[in-house]
Structure formats: C-alpha cells, structure tokens
C-alpha cells in the first residue's frame, strides 16, 4: 500500500479550524500520513501519567501534544496571512511547487 499524499508538511504554520482548539495557530512538529494526522505545537495538549523510571526518575504527570486530523487544520499563507487551501503547479522546467489558492503566491518550491 502506498503512503497517502498530504498537502501539509513538517514546519508548516497551520490554523486549527475545528475542535476544542479552534482558532489556534501553531507549527507542525510531525506528520503521520498513514493515519492522515499531524502533531501541532501547543495544540491538543493531553496529560500523560508516567511511572518512575530510569529516564524519568520522579514520575508524575506530563503534558504533551496529541495528534489532530489533517482535515481539522488549514495552512497559513505567509503573504496574505490567512488560512488557505493548497494547490500545486508544475513549471515548464518540471519543478513542482505549492501555491496559495487565495492570493496565488508560491508557498514553497519542491525539488523533483
């Protein structure tokens, strides 16, 4: 089975459009394409109870980010500073890049 393609990548700035953290903006830490989920910095914080171990000798309650569905986030455009859908274009030279569907500006070039 092939890995599904997502329009959001690591280090993208995204805005949450659904759920308890709606309206928050953060950076994508990790993308999980098999499950169509992303982990966004300071969004969907959960508490994890940890037993004392060699790595964490005191134990206690840790707060960490949980994954969120990729359908619940939108990419923030650098130029128009709004959440936008992502499109793809290919130049004559064969270079593929993402662009903002609102203002038409290039988001990031991708090497083939």
ABEGO torsion letter per residue (X at the ends): XBBBBBABBBGBBBBBABEAABGBBBBBABBBAAAGBBBBBGBGBBBBBBBBBAABAAEEBBBBBBBBBAAABBBBBAAAGBBBBBBBBBBAAGBBBBBBAAAGBBABBBBX
